[in-house]
């Protein structure tokens, strides 16, 4: 490898690290993304034109055409995708990354027989890449609503664990048998794809943020493994950064849900349950309100906190909620947003969604910082959030979310909850907050309802 190419790889590696650092804050995330992408572009150009390759010219044409084709598709997706569909897009990207690693392993399998180290690397790339691909496709189907019902085989944990052990045994056999048989390697590929499906299918919607982070981490590991195969430092470092960042985020999500990674993977938490009626399972009653009465409550408040949830994203109400916030601020009311770590369907989903509507970053306050403020808050407006504000996490030891850190909305003086229906959230359990004496239920589509609320407030002095 030439000195020039080594320098380009070093520059690219630095841009990855810098880009990842800048991604840690919404205000610098866009700049970080552009810097990291520029570094990757630099690495690709250097690999194509400065690497010592003995290939016909038409291969360069195929590579260039593929890059151009992929860039056009990526650009079109980027400008058309809605923020509500971002979790699905991330799952697809994770899957394609895993598929790339698996394909590299398949291509290189017959060229590296006799080298145990290289063969282990190839087999690992195929197994991890395939699991990531099929698992990500199932995650995409769940997030997209294509697979709306959780599928759980009887004794699925035992089946999954035995299948995984069998997959590992098969992989070890291939390495030590040193058999150059394409049929065997394709059988391993198929087995890994099947395990990826079995791995994700039982996991419910409540755990999708953790699953996305974990699959993202596996994609990085697969990329690092293929980097080892080619001795490419950019792939190794980039993969390690993605893998480690994904793992850190995965454990952070688990901590935010007060659950272990093993419980998420093997617990099949988050299934659906029959929706409670208005009288509630525990005999409670709800108090309904309307946009006019809600507007009066907010108009005479000094401090309002907005709690966004996935219902806000589905209704695409991020712009109208920002209008509401601006109007309240003009009336001299202090307004902020309470952001739970697992609000939405992926880590940081609410931050990105609200940033799209130009909400001031300083108004987005994390759970630990906002919780002490609820007791001094006149009105809390919960829009589409459910499990992350459920007091059962504090009050009910029998609840599956008991011990989960939540937003302490119940401590506010008045609570307005905007939902379409009384249906439970992803955890599939009843929300005690609905029956709190301080709570008023404002039923309806988030965008339309908040627009009515906004109109009522505009007519008040």
C-alpha positions as CSV (number, residue, x, y, z in Angstrom):
1,X,0.0,0.0,0.0
2,X,1.4,3.4,-1.0
3,X,2.2,6.2,1.4
4,X,-0.4,8.4,-0.2
5,X,-3.1,5.8,0.3
6,X,-2.0,5.3,3.9
7,X,-2.3,9.1,4.6
8,X,-5.8,9.1,3.0
9,X,-6.8,6.3,5.2
10,X,-5.5,8.1,8.2
11,X,-7.4,11.2,7.3
12,X,-10.6,9.2,6.7
13,X,-10.2,7.5,10.1
14,X,-9.9,10.9,11.8
15,X,-13.0,12.1,10.1
16,X,-14.9,9.0,11.4
17,X,-13.9,9.8,15.0
18,X,-14.6,13.5,14.6
19,X,-17.9,12.8,12.9
20,X,-19.0,10.4,15.7
21,X,-18.1,12.9,18.3
22,X,-20.2,15.6,16.6
23,X,-23.2,13.3,16.2
24,X,-23.5,13.4,20.0
25,X,-25.4,16.7,19.9
26,X,-28.4,17.7,17.7
27,X,-26.8,21.0,16.9
28,X,-23.6,19.5,15.4
29,X,-25.0,16.2,14.2
30,X,-25.5,17.4,10.6
31,X,-21.9,18.7,10.4
32,X,-20.6,15.4,11.9
33,X,-22.5,13.3,9.4
34,X,-21.1,15.4,6.5
35,X,-17.5,15.1,7.8
36,X,-17.7,11.4,8.3
37,X,-19.4,10.9,4.9
38,X,-16.6,13.0,3.3
39,X,-14.0,10.8,4.9
40,X,-15.7,7.7,3.6
41,X,-15.8,9.2,0.1
42,X,-12.1,9.9,0.4
43,X,-11.4,6.3,1.4
44,X,-13.4,4.9,-1.4
45,X,-11.6,7.1,-4.0
46,X,-8.2,6.2,-2.6
47,X,-9.0,2.5,-2.6
48,X,-10.1,2.6,-6.3
49,X,-7.4,4.7,-7.7
50,X,-4.4,4.3,-5.5
51,X,-4.6,0.6,-4.5
52,X,-2.5,-1.8,-6.5
53,X,-5.1,-3.7,-8.4
54,X,-4.5,-5.8,-11.4
55,X,-8.0,-5.8,-13.0
56,X,-9.3,-5.0,-16.4
57,X,-10.6,-1.5,-17.1
58,X,-14.2,-2.6,-17.4
59,X,-14.1,-3.6,-13.7
60,X,-13.5,0.1,-12.9
61,X,-16.5,1.0,-15.0
62,X,-18.6,-1.5,-13.1
63,X,-17.4,-0.1,-9.8
64,X,-18.0,3.5,-10.8
65,X,-21.4,2.7,-12.2
66,X,-22.4,0.8,-9.1
67,X,-21.3,3.7,-6.9
68,X,-23.2,6.2,-9.0
69,X,-26.3,4.0,-9.0
70,X,-26.2,3.6,-5.2
71,X,-25.6,7.3,-4.7
72,X,-28.7,8.2,-6.7
73,X,-30.8,5.7,-4.9
74,X,-29.5,6.9,-1.5
75,X,-30.1,10.6,-2.5
76,X,-33.7,9.9,-3.6
77,X,-34.4,8.0,-0.4
78,X,-32.8,10.7,1.8
79,X,-34.9,13.5,0.3
80,X,-38.2,11.6,0.3
81,X,-38.2,9.7,3.5
82,X,-40.4,11.1,6.3
83,X,-39.0,11.4,9.8
84,X,-41.7,9.0,11.0
85,X,-40.1,6.4,8.7
86,X,-36.5,7.0,9.9
87,X,-36.5,3.9,12.2
88,X,-37.4,1.7,9.2
89,X,-34.7,3.3,7.1
90,X,-32.1,2.7,9.7
91,X,-33.1,-0.9,9.9
92,X,-32.8,-1.3,6.1
93,X,-29.3,0.4,6.2
94,X,-28.3,-2.0,9.0
95,X,-29.5,-4.9,6.9
96,X,-27.6,-3.9,3.8
97,X,-24.4,-3.5,5.8
98,X,-24.7,-7.0,7.1
99,X,-25.6,-8.3,3.6
100,X,-22.4,-6.7,2.2
101,X,-20.3,-8.5,4.8
102,X,-22.0,-11.8,4.1
103,X,-21.5,-11.4,0.4
104,X,-17.8,-10.6,0.9
105,X,-17.4,-13.8,3.0
106,X,-19.1,-15.9,0.2
107,X,-16.9,-14.5,-2.5
108,X,-13.7,-15.0,-0.5
109,X,-14.5,-18.4,0.9
110,X,-12.9,-20.4,-1.9
111,X,-9.8,-18.2,-2.1
112,X,-8.6,-18.6,1.5
113,X,-8.7,-22.4,2.1
114,X,-5.7,-23.6,4.1
115,X,-5.5,-20.5,6.3
116,X,-7.4,-21.1,9.5
117,X,-7.3,-17.5,10.6
118,X,-8.6,-16.2,7.3
119,X,-11.3,-18.9,7.2
120,X,-12.5,-18.0,10.7
121,X,-12.8,-14.4,9.6
122,X,-14.8,-15.4,6.5
123,X,-17.1,-17.6,8.4
124,X,-17.7,-14.9,11.1
125,X,-18.5,-12.4,8.4
126,X,-21.0,-14.7,6.8
127,X,-22.7,-15.6,10.1
128,X,-22.8,-12.2,11.7
129,X,-23.7,-10.4,8.4
130,X,-26.5,-12.8,7.6
131,X,-28.0,-12.6,11.0
132,X,-27.9,-8.8,10.8
133,X,-29.5,-8.8,7.4
134,X,-32.4,-11.1,8.1
135,X,-32.9,-9.7,11.6
136,X,-33.0,-6.1,10.3
137,X,-35.5,-7.1,7.6
138,X,-37.8,-8.4,10.3
139,X,-37.2,-5.3,12.4
140,X,-38.1,-3.2,9.4
141,X,-41.3,-5.2,8.9
142,X,-42.3,-4.7,12.5
143,X,-41.6,-1.0,12.5
144,X,-43.3,-0.5,9.1
145,X,-46.4,-2.3,10.3
146,X,-46.0,-5.1,7.6
147,X,-45.6,-7.6,10.4
148,X,-48.1,-6.2,12.9
149,X,-48.4,-9.3,15.0
150,X,-45.7,-10.9,17.1
151,X,-45.0,-14.5,16.2
152,X,-43.8,-16.7,19.1
153,X,-43.2,-20.4,18.7
154,X,-43.8,-22.7,21.7
155,X,-40.7,-22.8,23.8
156,X,-39.1,-20.3,21.4
157,X,-36.2,-19.5,23.7
158,X,-35.2,-23.2,23.8
159,X,-35.6,-23.4,20.0
160,X,-33.6,-20.3,19.4
161,X,-30.8,-21.3,21.7
162,X,-30.5,-24.8,20.3
163,X,-30.6,-23.4,16.8
164,X,-27.8,-20.9,17.6
165,X,-25.7,-23.6,19.2
166,X,-26.2,-25.7,16.1
167,X,-25.2,-22.8,13.9
168,X,-22.0,-22.3,15.9
169,X,-21.2,-26.0,15.7
170,X,-21.7,-26.0,12.0
171,X,-19.4,-23.0,11.6
172,X,-16.7,-24.6,13.7
173,X,-17.0,-27.8,11.6
174,X,-16.5,-25.9,8.4
175,X,-13.4,-24.2,9.7
176,X,-11.7,-27.4,11.0
177,X,-12.8,-29.6,8.2
178,X,-11.2,-27.2,5.7
179,X,-13.7,-28.4,3.0
180,X,-13.9,-26.3,-0.1
181,X,-17.5,-27.0,-0.8
182,X,-19.8,-24.2,-1.9
183,X,-22.9,-26.2,-0.9
184,X,-21.7,-26.3,2.7
185,X,-21.1,-22.5,2.8
186,X,-24.5,-21.8,1.3
187,X,-26.1,-24.0,3.9
188,X,-24.3,-22.0,6.6
189,X,-25.6,-18.8,4.9
190,X,-29.2,-20.1,4.9
191,X,-28.9,-21.2,8.6
192,X,-27.6,-17.8,9.7
193,X,-30.4,-16.1,7.8
194,X,-33.0,-18.3,9.5
195,X,-31.5,-17.6,12.9
196,X,-31.7,-13.9,12.2
197,X,-35.5,-14.2,11.6
198,X,-35.9,-16.4,14.7
199,X,-33.9,-13.9,16.8
200,X,-36.0,-10.9,16.1
201,X,-39.5,-12.3,15.4
202,X,-40.4,-12.8,19.1
203,X,-39.2,-9.4,20.2
204,X,-42.1,-6.9,20.7
205,X,-42.5,-3.3,19.6
206,X,-41.5,-1.9,23.1
207,X,-38.0,-3.2,22.6
208,X,-37.4,-2.0,19.0
209,X,-35.1,0.9,20.1
210,X,-32.8,-1.7,21.7
211,X,-33.0,-4.1,18.8
212,X,-32.1,-1.4,16.3
213,X,-29.1,-0.4,18.4
214,X,-28.0,-4.0,18.7
215,X,-28.3,-4.7,15.0
216,X,-26.4,-1.5,14.3
217,X,-23.6,-2.8,16.5
218,X,-23.6,-6.2,14.7
219,X,-23.3,-4.4,11.4
220,X,-20.2,-2.5,12.6
221,X,-18.7,-5.8,13.9
222,X,-19.3,-7.4,10.5
223,X,-17.6,-4.5,8.8
224,X,-14.6,-4.7,11.1
225,X,-14.3,-8.4,10.4
226,X,-14.2,-7.9,6.6
227,X,-11.6,-5.2,7.3
228,X,-9.4,-7.8,9.0
229,X,-9.9,-10.1,6.0
230,X,-8.5,-7.4,3.7
231,X,-6.1,-5.8,6.1
232,X,-7.9,-2.5,5.5
233,X,-7.5,-0.2,8.5
234,X,-10.4,2.1,7.5
235,X,-12.9,-0.8,7.5
236,X,-11.5,-2.0,10.8
237,X,-11.6,1.3,12.5
238,X,-15.0,2.3,11.0
239,X,-16.5,-1.0,12.0
240,X,-15.1,-0.8,15.5
241,X,-16.5,2.7,16.0
242,X,-20.0,1.7,14.7
243,X,-19.9,-1.6,16.7
244,X,-18.8,0.0,20.0
245,X,-21.1,3.0,19.6
246,X,-24.0,0.6,18.9
247,X,-23.2,-1.4,22.0
248,X,-22.9,1.6,24.2
249,X,-26.3,2.9,22.9
250,X,-27.8,-0.6,23.4
251,X,-26.8,-0.7,27.0
252,X,-28.0,2.9,27.5
253,X,-31.4,1.9,26.1
254,X,-31.6,-1.1,28.4
255,X,-30.7,1.1,31.4
256,X,-33.5,3.5,30.4
257,X,-35.9,0.6,30.5
258,X,-34.4,-0.9,33.6
259,X,-33.9,-4.2,31.9
260,X,-30.9,-6.4,30.9
261,X,-30.0,-7.1,27.3
262,X,-30.7,-10.7,28.0
263,X,-34.2,-9.9,29.1
264,X,-34.8,-7.9,26.0
265,X,-33.5,-10.6,23.7
266,X,-35.1,-13.5,25.5
267,X,-38.1,-11.9,27.2
268,X,-40.3,-11.3,24.2
269,X,-41.6,-8.1,26.0
270,X,-43.9,-5.7,24.3
271,X,-46.7,-7.8,22.9
272,X,-50.1,-6.5,22.4
273,X,-52.9,-6.8,24.9
274,X,-56.6,-6.1,24.6
275,X,-57.3,-2.4,25.0
276,X,-58.8,-1.3,28.3
277,X,-62.3,0.2,28.3
278,X,-63.0,3.6,29.7
279,X,-63.8,2.2,33.1
280,X,-60.4,0.6,33.2
281,X,-59.4,-2.8,34.5
282,X,-59.0,-1.5,38.0
283,X,-62.3,0.2,38.1
284,X,-61.0,3.6,37.5
285,X,-62.7,6.3,35.5
286,X,-61.3,8.8,33.0
287,X,-62.1,12.5,32.6
288,X,-62.5,13.8,29.1
289,X,-61.7,17.3,27.9
290,X,-61.9,19.2,24.7
291,X,-59.5,21.7,22.9
292,X,-61.4,24.7,24.2
293,X,-61.1,23.7,27.9
294,X,-57.5,22.5,27.4
295,X,-56.7,25.9,25.8
296,X,-58.0,27.7,28.9
297,X,-55.9,25.6,31.2
298,X,-52.7,26.3,29.2
299,X,-53.5,30.0,28.6
300,X,-53.5,30.7,32.4
301,X,-50.4,28.7,33.1
302,X,-46.9,29.9,34.0
303,X,-45.1,26.7,33.0
304,X,-46.0,24.0,30.4
305,X,-44.0,20.9,29.6
306,X,-44.8,18.9,26.4
307,X,-44.1,15.2,26.4
308,X,-43.8,13.9,22.8
309,X,-44.3,10.3,21.9
310,X,-44.6,8.1,18.8
311,X,-48.2,9.1,18.3
312,X,-47.0,12.6,17.6
313,X,-44.6,11.2,14.9
314,X,-47.4,9.1,13.3
315,X,-49.7,12.1,13.1
316,X,-46.8,14.3,11.7
317,X,-47.7,16.9,14.3
318,X,-44.1,18.1,15.0
319,X,-44.7,21.4,13.1
320,X,-48.0,22.2,14.8
321,X,-46.6,21.4,18.2
322,X,-43.8,23.8,17.5
323,X,-46.4,26.5,16.6
324,X,-48.2,25.8,19.9
325,X,-44.9,26.2,21.8
326,X,-44.1,29.5,20.1
327,X,-47.6,30.9,20.8
328,X,-47.4,29.9,24.4
329,X,-43.9,31.5,24.7
330,X,-45.3,34.7,23.2
331,X,-47.9,34.7,25.9
332,X,-45.1,34.7,28.5
333,X,-45.5,31.0,29.4
334,X,-42.3,28.9,29.9
335,X,-42.4,25.9,27.6
336,X,-40.0,22.9,27.3
337,X,-40.0,19.4,26.0
338,X,-39.5,16.3,28.2
339,X,-37.5,13.7,26.2
340,X,-37.4,10.1,27.4
341,X,-34.4,8.0,26.1
342,X,-36.7,5.4,24.5
343,X,-39.5,7.7,23.3
344,X,-40.4,6.8,19.7
345,X,-39.1,3.8,17.8
346,X,-35.4,4.4,17.8
347,X,-32.8,6.2,20.0
348,X,-33.0,10.0,19.5
349,X,-36.2,9.7,17.4
350,X,-38.0,12.6,19.2
351,X,-34.9,14.8,19.1
352,X,-34.6,14.4,15.3
353,X,-38.3,14.8,14.8
354,X,-38.5,18.1,16.7
355,X,-35.3,19.4,15.3
356,X,-36.9,19.0,11.8
357,X,-39.6,21.6,12.9
358,X,-36.8,24.0,14.2
359,X,-37.5,23.5,17.9
360,X,-34.8,25.2,19.9
361,X,-32.3,22.5,21.0
362,X,-32.2,24.1,24.5
363,X,-35.9,23.3,25.0
364,X,-35.3,19.6,24.5
365,X,-34.6,18.4,28.1
366,X,-33.6,14.8,29.0
367,X,-35.5,12.8,31.5
368,X,-33.0,13.1,34.4
369,X,-33.0,16.9,34.1
370,X,-36.7,17.5,33.5
371,X,-38.1,15.2,36.2
372,X,-37.5,17.5,39.1
373,X,-39.3,20.3,37.2
374,X,-42.7,18.5,37.0
375,X,-43.8,19.4,40.5
376,X,-43.5,23.1,39.6
377,X,-45.3,22.7,36.3
378,X,-48.9,23.9,35.8
379,X,-49.8,21.8,32.8
380,X,-48.1,18.8,31.1
381,X,-49.3,18.0,27.6
382,X,-48.6,14.4,26.7
383,X,-48.9,13.8,23.0
384,X,-48.9,10.2,21.9
385,X,-46.6,8.9,24.7
386,X,-47.7,6.0,26.8
387,X,-45.4,3.6,28.6
388,X,-42.7,6.3,29.3
389,X,-45.2,8.2,31.5
390,X,-46.9,5.2,33.1
391,X,-46.8,5.4,37.0
392,X,-47.0,1.6,37.2
393,X,-43.2,1.7,36.7
394,X,-43.1,3.1,40.3
395,X,-46.3,1.8,41.9
396,X,-47.0,-1.8,40.6
397,X,-44.4,-4.5,41.4
398,X,-46.3,-6.9,39.2
399,X,-46.1,-4.7,36.1
400,X,-43.6,-5.7,33.4
401,X,-42.3,-2.2,33.3
402,X,-41.8,-1.9,37.1
403,X,-38.5,-0.2,37.9
404,X,-38.3,1.4,34.5
405,X,-37.2,5.0,34.7
406,X,-40.1,7.2,33.5
407,X,-41.0,10.8,33.1
408,X,-42.6,11.9,36.4
409,X,-45.6,13.5,34.8
410,X,-47.9,12.5,37.6
411,X,-46.2,15.1,39.8
412,X,-47.5,18.0,37.7
413,X,-50.5,20.2,38.8
414,X,-52.6,19.3,35.7
415,X,-52.1,16.7,33.0
416,X,-53.6,16.7,29.5
417,X,-53.1,13.5,27.5
418,X,-53.7,13.5,23.8
419,X,-54.4,10.0,22.3
420,X,-56.5,8.6,19.5
421,X,-58.0,5.9,21.8
422,X,-57.5,4.1,25.1
423,X,-55.3,1.5,23.4
424,X,-52.2,0.5,25.4
425,X,-48.7,1.4,24.3
426,X,-46.0,-1.0,23.0
427,X,-45.7,-2.7,26.4
428,X,-49.3,-3.8,26.0
429,X,-50.3,-2.7,29.5
430,X,-52.8,-0.3,31.0
431,X,-51.6,3.2,31.9
432,X,-52.5,4.3,35.4
433,X,-51.9,7.9,34.5
434,X,-55.2,7.9,32.4
435,X,-57.2,7.5,35.6
436,X,-55.3,10.1,37.7
437,X,-57.6,12.7,39.1
438,X,-55.3,15.4,37.7
439,X,-55.5,13.9,34.2
440,X,-57.8,15.0,31.4
441,X,-58.0,12.9,28.2
442,X,-58.0,14.8,24.9
443,X,-59.0,12.3,22.3
444,X,-58.3,12.7,18.6
445,X,-55.6,12.7,16.0
446,X,-52.6,14.7,17.4
447,X,-52.2,17.0,14.4
448,X,-55.8,17.9,14.1
449,X,-56.4,18.2,17.8
450,X,-53.4,20.4,18.5
451,X,-54.4,22.5,15.5
452,X,-57.8,23.1,17.2
453,X,-56.0,23.8,20.5
454,X,-53.8,26.3,18.7
455,X,-56.9,28.0,17.2
456,X,-58.5,28.3,20.6
457,X,-55.4,29.8,22.1
458,X,-55.1,32.4,19.4
459,X,-58.6,33.7,20.2
460,X,-57.7,34.3,23.9
461,X,-56.1,37.4,25.2
